[in-house]
Amino acid sequence: MIKLPEKYKALIFDLDGTLADTMPLHYKACQIVCNEKGFDFPEDYFYQEAGKPTIEVFQNLMIKLGKDFDGKILGKAKEKQFLDLISEVTPLKIVADIAQSHKGKIPMAIGSGGQRDSVELTLDVIGYTGFFDSIVSCDDVSNHKPSPETFLKCAEEMGVQAKDCVVFEDGDPGVEAAKAAGMMVIDVRPYFSLLTI
């Protein structure tokens, strides 16, 4: 059970790996695209970069691996591959239950590093369309996580102060972004690891 702080006026959820169990499918999509080019997508790098836009992750990976592929093209191919797998996505119950119990009671937002099409489709597949007062994707900001811009835009669109928001995150860049925004943050990863023991 996730314990919420005492005083909060709004909730902000990261989507991938926090509200929706998409991370294994995102990784699978990364692997399919990279394997077609004859190499693996490093799993540790995948989780380290969680929350950052796909194209940025692929561009940086090509530099890191010294590969002569266009990261932008690979990133777009990965997003397309993910959309082919999206019907398999399920909500992550421990976090999804919090969204359920607060629906219509306080403002809620999605603050995601994913592309808007992917974010909206994921919400639709898990049955959470229409839950949120604000949806901010990587397409809606200039500076991505770990910059606080995504979460600050969520707060602005909900009409609440940053200090009154609780952010739910599963990636280091997102946790950093929430802290930089001056928000309360709950790292959901320890709760998920408890469920798998």
Secondary structure, DSSP 8 states (H G I E B T S, - for coil): -----SS-SEEEE-TBTTTB--HHHHHHHHHHHHHHTT----HHHHHHTTTS-HHHHHHHHHHHHT--S-HHHHHHHHHHHHHHHGGG--B-HHHHHHHHHHTTTS-EEEE-SS-HHHHHHHHHHHT-TT--SEEE-GGG-SS-TTSSHHHHHHHHHHT--GGGEEEEESSHHHHHHHHHTT-EEEE-HHHHHHHH-
